[in-house]
Amino acid sequence: MAPKRRAKGSGTTTTIAAAAAAAAASPRRTRSATAAGKRAAAEETKGSKGKSKAFVDKEPLAPPPISSGDGDASKTIIVEACKQCNSFKTRAIKVKDGLESAVPGVTVTINPEKPRRGCFEIREDGGEVFVSLLDMPRPFKLMKNLDMDEVIVDIVKKIS
């Protein structure tokens, strides 16, 4: 459909406020009319600096306290498993379940920090490394050849 002709006396410049007022008076709702209303409401709710009010937690999450004693209750095991493939995740969960059921009071965390690529490592927090497989290329044969039940038994012997 061809555009309507403009009246010869009217200018081509209009203000946003005039367009918004005309849109508000019209019973017809368009996307631009509703967007103009939203913009006006957003400008009214903004603070003096124009920043939106969002909840910000000022205290960062503190890591769990680590005691220096050698008792079983203070053991923390870290499993670092790459997120590249699901086989890392399944083995990490198997190690976690096995250690928590075999040794009472042990804490096992999976990936407390961003894991390295192609890495599967089981270590004590701040201490001994039990299993370390780094920079493995696909198809991760070194990790898949590990018998996880034997690994769990060896770790339990070293912890106890």
Backbone hydrogen bonds, N-H to C=O, Kabsch-Sander energy under -0.5 kcal/mol:
donor,donor_aa,acceptor,acceptor_aa,energy
10,S,7,A,-0.9
19,A,15,T,-2.0
20,A,16,I,-2.6
21,A,17,A,-2.3
22,A,18,A,-2.2
23,A,19,A,-2.3
24,A,20,A,-2.2
25,A,21,A,-1.7
26,S,22,A,-1.2
30,T,28,R,-0.5
34,T,30,T,-2.1
35,A,31,R,-2.2
36,A,32,S,-2.1
37,G,33,A,-1.7
38,K,34,T,-2.0
39,R,35,A,-2.5
40,A,36,A,-2.2
41,A,37,G,-2.1
42,A,38,K,-2.3
43,E,39,R,-2.2
44,E,40,A,-1.5
45,T,41,A,-1.5
46,K,42,A,-1.0
47,G,51,K,-0.8
50,G,47,G,-0.5
54,A,52,S,-0.8
58,K,56,V,-0.8
67,S,65,P,-0.6
74,S,71,G,-1.1
75,K,72,D,-1.2
77,I,107,T,-3.2
78,I,123,R,-3.4
79,V,109,T,-2.9
80,E,78,I,-0.6
80,E,121,E,-3.3
81,A,79,V,-0.7
82,C,119,C,-2.0
88,F,85,C,-0.9
89,K,85,C,-0.8
90,T,86,N,-2.2
91,R,87,S,-1.7
92,A,88,F,-2.3
93,I,89,K,-2.4
94,K,90,T,-1.9
95,V,91,R,-2.3
96,K,92,A,-2.4
97,D,93,I,-2.7
98,G,94,K,-2.3
99,L,95,V,-2.6
100,E,96,K,-2.4
101,S,97,D,-1.7
102,A,98,G,-1.9
103,V,99,L,-2.5
106,V,103,V,-1.3
107,T,75,K,-2.3
108,V,106,V,-0.5
109,T,77,I,-2.6
109,T,107,T,-0.5
111,N,79,V,-2.6
111,N,109,T,-0.6
119,C,116,R,-1.1
120,F,133,L,-2.6
121,E,80,E,-2.6
122,I,131,V,-2.6
123,R,78,I,-2.5
124,E,128,E,-3.3
125,D,76,T,-3.0
127,G,124,E,-2.1
130,F,122,I,-2.4
130,F,128,E,-0.6
131,V,122,I,-1.8
133,L,120,F,-2.3
134,L,132,S,-0.5
135,D,117,R,-0.6
136,M,118,G,-2.4
140,F,137,P,-2.1
144,K,140,F,-2.3
145,N,141,K,-2.1
146,L,142,L,-0.5
146,L,143,M,-0.9
148,M,146,L,-0.9
151,V,147,D,-2.0
152,I,148,M,-2.4
153,V,149,D,-2.1
154,D,150,E,-2.6
155,I,151,V,-2.3
156,V,152,I,-2.4
157,K,153,V,-2.1
158,K,154,D,-2.0
159,I,155,I,-2.4
160,S,156,V,-2.4
